[in-house]
Amino acid sequence: MSKVASALTIAGTDPTGGAGIQADLKSFQEREVYGMSVITSVVAQNTLGVQEVRHLDVDFIEKQLDMVLNDISPQAIKTGMIATVAMMERIAQKIETADKPYVIDPVMVATSGDSLMDEASKQVIRDQLVPLASVVTPNIPEAETLVDFKITNSQMAEKAAKLIVKELGAAATVIKGGHLADEPTDILYDGVSFEYLKAKRVNTKHTHGTGCTFSAVITAELAKGKSIKEAVQLAKAFITDAIQYPLELGKGNGPTNHWGHRLQGLPYQREELS
């Protein structure tokens, strides 16, 4: 048996490389996990926004999944953009059968504000995918969609986290605090206790793909056998470095820096990245 951990991402694409499948694979690589991917949708997007989305046929998505699961079985799986009810239902069946640690990044809206999912699919996330999840990683707008109430402070975020675990059935959830007015504190709840992951807010517009990257690092660490708490702590440190050392690419919301963690604690020189 190979000693190399492997992880699978099931998501849409980003041709500029900052989010989706591309961001996930970069994150797996940086965490020294062999990355595999199943594409659900092909997205014509860049740092300025989404222009067009084309969904792959559900039978072809299933074929991709079968090719992976019947050959190189991953130690952990994550899902990002799953745009339609038919996709979700088929993918849920496969994930349940695979019986691996599963991280769901409930991608509903791009950083640019463009919707990436139809309304019916949001309910299927709640009913079929969240109950299978080891960890759910919504930002505030996504959490609001899952729990059907506004979240304006950390107390409301705690309430939402409890509902996602106790009522919707996830094993754990991390509600990301970047949309709240205070410092960006993420709240991890595992059904027993809360963990608060704090970081200083970075004044930057280069946050494209933060959710994808954060959840991918959690997936990579679970694939290596880390606990949920350890995986989330490592992901928080990784994404903080990815944000605070921006690449300054693109004309809009630029991508995070997937090798920012290598610069942590070092003098940051632009020429190092040129």
Secondary structure, 3 states (H helix, E strand, C coil): CCCCCEEEEEECCCCCCCCHHHHHHHHHHHCCCEEEEEECEEEEEECCEEEEEEECCHHHHHHHHHHHHCCCCCCEEEECCCCCHHHHHHHHHHHHHHCCCEEECCCCECCCCCECCCHHHHHHHHHHHHHHCCEECCCHHHHHHHHCCCCCCHHHHHHHHHHHHHCCCCCCEEECCCCCCCCCCEEEECCCCEEEECCCCCCCCCCECHHHHHHHHHHHHHHCCCCHHHHHHHHHHHHHHHHHCCCCCCCCCCECCCCHHHHCCCCCCHHHHC
